[in-house]
């Protein structure tokens, strides 16, 4: 069995991240994980914090994947698979959405993406083959989206600071027959290895990771 983290932030990209790539790789190796998914924040605040000029031409995705790139390089030395994802927030809401298995074209232009609603973004994600998962939908200041617009729900978020009300998320996902995922939502040392999934296979890349999540052939860590 392989343990895979599905929700993790680096201190390179996410302002809320407190752990360096070295600390995260060492921590997850010690915790027995075979794979980790870097889901740094893809939102307007990250642009402002990192002083990224979105008016320059060309894709801006590489700015948001710099944490992933650093972790991937270290992970290769320690035999830990590192996948990229994003935690997307649209303007005008505190809802967050985890994105897996996407193409660069889908999120290349943050000026366009951030101004969308999730309802506008959802069909684009599906056409792209990406997985669009609402993160911690019952956390304070978050509202569960209409289930027709997402592929699934993060039902087990193990971040210790927040009241995630995972029981409500599980019930919501089961009621609407949505995919369920779990993650540590790792920001701090105490978050390492609290959640994620355990599967019989270890995906080779992001598309295979998305396919594994779609299959539902895994156990969510921390789910009773």
C-alpha positions as CSV (number, residue, x, y, z in Angstrom):
1,X,0.0,0.0,0.0
2,X,1.1,3.5,-0.8
3,X,0.3,6.6,1.2
4,X,-0.2,9.8,-0.8
5,X,-0.7,13.3,0.4
6,X,-3.3,15.3,-1.6
7,X,-3.2,18.7,0.1
8,X,0.1,20.4,0.9
9,X,1.5,23.9,0.8
10,X,5.1,25.1,0.4
11,X,6.6,28.2,2.0
12,X,7.9,29.2,-1.5
13,X,4.5,30.0,-3.0
14,X,1.9,30.0,-0.3
15,X,2.1,32.8,2.2
16,X,0.5,30.6,4.9
17,X,3.1,27.8,4.4
18,X,5.6,27.5,7.2
19,X,7.7,24.5,6.0
20,X,10.6,24.5,3.6
21,X,10.7,21.8,0.9
22,X,13.5,20.1,2.8
23,X,11.4,19.9,6.0
24,X,8.4,18.6,4.1
25,X,10.3,15.8,2.2
26,X,12.1,14.7,5.3
27,X,8.8,14.8,7.3
28,X,6.8,12.8,4.8
29,X,9.6,10.3,4.3
30,X,9.7,9.7,8.0
31,X,5.9,9.3,8.1
32,X,6.0,6.6,5.4
33,X,4.5,8.4,2.5
34,X,5.3,7.4,-1.1
35,X,3.8,10.5,-2.8
36,X,2.8,14.0,-2.0
37,X,0.8,16.5,-4.0
38,X,1.8,20.2,-3.8
39,X,-1.4,22.3,-3.9
40,X,-0.1,25.8,-3.4
41,X,-2.6,28.7,-3.4
42,X,-3.7,29.9,-6.8
43,X,-5.4,33.1,-5.8
44,X,-5.1,36.9,-6.0
45,X,-3.4,37.1,-2.6
46,X,-0.6,34.9,-3.8
47,X,0.0,37.2,-6.8
48,X,0.2,40.2,-4.5
49,X,2.4,38.5,-1.9
50,X,4.8,37.3,-4.5
51,X,4.6,40.6,-6.5
52,X,3.7,38.9,-9.7
53,X,2.6,41.2,-12.5
54,X,-0.3,39.6,-14.2
55,X,-0.3,42.2,-17.0
56,X,2.8,40.7,-18.5
57,X,2.1,38.5,-21.5
58,X,2.4,34.7,-21.2
59,X,1.4,32.0,-18.8
60,X,1.8,32.7,-15.0
61,X,1.5,29.1,-14.0
62,X,5.2,28.6,-13.4
63,X,5.1,31.1,-10.5
64,X,2.6,28.9,-8.7
65,X,4.6,25.7,-9.3
66,X,7.9,26.8,-8.0
67,X,7.2,25.1,-4.7
68,X,6.3,21.9,-6.5
69,X,9.5,22.1,-8.6
70,X,11.7,22.4,-5.5
71,X,9.9,19.6,-3.8
72,X,10.1,17.4,-6.9
73,X,13.8,17.8,-7.1
74,X,14.3,16.8,-3.5
75,X,11.7,14.0,-3.7
76,X,13.6,12.3,-6.6
77,X,16.6,11.9,-4.2
78,X,14.4,10.4,-1.5
79,X,12.3,8.2,-3.8
80,X,9.1,10.2,-3.1
81,X,6.8,10.9,-6.0
82,X,5.8,14.6,-6.1
83,X,2.8,15.7,-8.1
84,X,1.5,19.2,-8.8
85,X,-1.9,20.5,-8.1
86,X,-3.4,23.9,-7.1
87,X,-5.8,25.2,-4.5
88,X,-7.9,27.7,-6.4
89,X,-9.8,30.6,-5.0
90,X,-12.0,32.8,-7.2
91,X,-12.6,36.5,-6.4
92,X,-15.5,37.3,-4.2
93,X,-15.6,34.1,-2.1
94,X,-13.5,32.3,0.5
95,X,-14.3,28.9,-1.0
96,X,-11.3,26.9,-2.1
97,X,-11.1,24.2,-4.8
98,X,-8.4,21.6,-5.3
99,X,-7.4,21.1,-8.9
100,X,-5.7,17.9,-10.1
101,X,-4.6,16.6,-13.5
102,X,-5.0,19.9,-15.4
103,X,-3.3,21.3,-18.4
104,X,-1.4,24.6,-18.3
105,X,-3.8,26.2,-20.7
106,X,-6.7,25.8,-18.2
107,X,-5.1,28.1,-15.6
108,X,-2.4,30.1,-17.6
109,X,-4.2,33.5,-17.3
110,X,-5.0,34.3,-13.7
111,X,-6.7,37.6,-14.7
112,X,-9.3,35.5,-16.5
113,X,-9.6,32.6,-14.0
114,X,-9.9,34.7,-10.8
115,X,-12.8,36.7,-12.2
116,X,-14.8,33.5,-13.1
117,X,-17.4,31.9,-10.8
118,X,-16.9,28.2,-10.0
119,X,-20.0,27.6,-12.1
120,X,-18.3,29.2,-15.2
121,X,-15.0,27.4,-14.5
122,X,-16.4,23.9,-13.9
123,X,-17.3,23.1,-17.6
124,X,-13.8,24.3,-18.7
125,X,-12.2,22.0,-16.1
126,X,-14.2,19.0,-17.3
127,X,-13.4,19.7,-20.9
128,X,-9.7,19.9,-19.9
129,X,-9.9,16.5,-18.1
130,X,-9.1,18.1,-14.8
131,X,-10.5,17.1,-11.4
132,X,-12.3,20.0,-9.7
133,X,-12.8,19.2,-5.9
134,X,-14.2,21.6,-3.3
135,X,-11.8,21.8,-0.3
136,X,-13.2,21.8,3.3
137,X,-16.7,23.0,2.2
138,X,-18.0,23.3,5.8
139,X,-15.1,25.2,7.3
140,X,-16.0,28.7,8.7
141,X,-16.7,31.2,5.9
142,X,-17.0,28.4,3.3
143,X,-20.2,27.3,1.6
144,X,-20.7,24.0,-0.2
145,X,-21.3,24.6,-3.9
146,X,-24.1,23.0,-5.8
147,X,-22.9,19.5,-6.4
148,X,-23.5,19.6,-10.1
149,X,-20.5,21.9,-10.5
150,X,-17.8,19.8,-8.8
151,X,-16.4,16.3,-9.2
152,X,-16.0,15.7,-5.6
153,X,-15.5,17.0,-2.0
154,X,-12.5,17.0,0.3
155,X,-14.4,15.2,3.1
156,X,-11.4,14.6,5.5
157,X,-9.3,17.8,5.9
158,X,-7.0,17.2,8.9
159,X,-5.7,20.8,9.4
160,X,-5.6,21.2,13.2
161,X,-6.3,24.9,13.3
162,X,-9.7,24.9,11.6
163,X,-13.1,23.4,12.5
164,X,-13.6,21.6,9.2
165,X,-16.8,19.7,10.2
166,X,-15.7,16.7,8.2
167,X,-18.8,14.8,9.3
168,X,-20.9,17.3,7.4
169,X,-18.7,17.0,4.3
170,X,-18.9,13.2,4.3
171,X,-22.7,13.3,4.6
172,X,-22.9,15.9,1.8
173,X,-20.7,13.9,-0.5
174,X,-22.6,10.6,0.2
175,X,-26.0,12.3,-0.3
176,X,-24.9,13.7,-3.7
177,X,-22.8,10.7,-4.8
178,X,-19.6,12.8,-5.2
179,X,-16.0,11.6,-5.1
180,X,-14.4,11.9,-1.7
181,X,-10.8,12.9,-1.0
182,X,-8.7,13.6,2.1
183,X,-5.6,15.6,2.9
184,X,-3.5,16.9,5.7
185,X,-3.7,20.5,4.4
186,X,-0.1,20.7,5.5
187,X,1.2,24.1,6.5
188,X,3.1,23.5,9.8
189,X,5.3,20.8,11.3
190,X,2.3,19.3,13.3
191,X,0.3,18.9,10.0
192,X,2.8,16.5,8.4
193,X,1.3,13.1,7.7
194,X,-2.1,13.6,9.2
195,X,-4.1,12.7,6.1
196,X,-4.3,11.8,2.5
197,X,-5.1,8.5,0.9
198,X,-3.7,5.0,0.8
199,X,-3.8,3.0,-2.4
200,X,-2.6,-0.2,-4.0
201,X,-0.8,1.7,-6.8
202,X,1.5,4.7,-6.9
203,X,0.6,7.0,-9.9
204,X,3.4,7.9,-12.2
205,X,2.2,11.4,-13.0
206,X,-0.6,13.9,-12.5
207,X,-3.0,12.3,-15.0
208,X,-2.6,8.9,-13.3
209,X,-3.2,10.6,-9.9
210,X,-6.4,12.1,-11.2
211,X,-7.5,8.7,-12.6
212,X,-6.8,7.1,-9.3
213,X,-9.0,9.7,-7.5
214,X,-11.7,9.2,-10.1
215,X,-11.6,5.4,-9.5
216,X,-12.3,5.7,-5.8
217,X,-9.9,2.7,-5.3
218,X,-8.2,4.1,-2.2
219,X,-8.7,4.5,1.5
220,X,-9.0,8.0,3.0
221,X,-6.6,8.3,5.9
222,X,-8.2,9.5,9.1
223,X,-11.8,8.7,7.9
224,X,-13.5,6.6,10.6
